[in-house]
Amino acid sequence: MNRRDFQSAVPPIPAHFVHAADAALAQIGRAERRNARRGGRPMGRKILIAAAALLLLAGMALAVGARFGILDFYNSVAGDPIVPPEGAEAVIQSDVARLKTASGAVITVEEAAWSGSSFTVVTHFVPAPDAEGVPFPPDLRVLNAEWENLGSSDHFFPDGSISWQHSGRVPDADAAPQVLACVLPVQLGGGDGVVEIPFETRHSDAGAKLRLVPRNAGERWSVVSAEIDCGSLESTLDVRYRYEPLSEELMGVSLRPFTAEGEEIPWESGSSAWEEQADGTLIWHVVLRIQSMDAVPETLILQPKVIDSYDWLEPIVCDVVPVEK
């Protein structure tokens, strides 16, 4: 059997399985580190493998369900490391909107939540009986407020239906209306063309706002400003910083948050950009989705890791100060 025959006989590993494996191993690693700090015995190799298998099977079981909600996406095979705290489901709106097209396709906004500055929407699409192919992932739009896209994901199901998840952020949630007017355009083609389903999302939880005050600066990077908007489902970390990359650091850095005890706070990339100042310097801007914390810590640590490298830059220790509203 040559290489081409082998590749035909053994299909590539699905991307969602790879993501699930990465998430499972990362989750086990965090558990092992917590266990070591508490003085527990190291987990054996067989236990680690069994735990990884159970996590993978749990994620794959979710993938064959009929529909996904917001909490399902947090725990899906995509391996989102953020776990909403207990009771977070109270801010989720259900059965938000529904549209049946001329061809018989059904689009349902299953759930929506706007907590703190970030919001999440889950839409379920059921194709028409004689439909061919699948629609392009839609682009969520907010009509009555300034907002930033924090990413999207989807899940395909054996019955041909699709669940879409969209995350976004309203930078100045305090000045925004209490209800976001949204629309989801879906390009179906055929007799339907582009259909739009409008819906509204309530601001169900203002959350706390925290400011991070740096105590130090690194040799090649320094924090200009940093804030956390806390929400019931997740929080958002907004950081502006100066950074001087080396010539071989072609992909920049990823910014990671840690507790004062050195434990990494679960995070997912949101949006990032840079801007040139009048003096010729660059200010890097990154927004991360991070795990909501049960209590406001006194200290957080920000540390950049060079992408596609094992190199870490110096950590910057920040005091956490609540912002009065």
Disulfide bonds with the S-S distance in Angstrom:
none
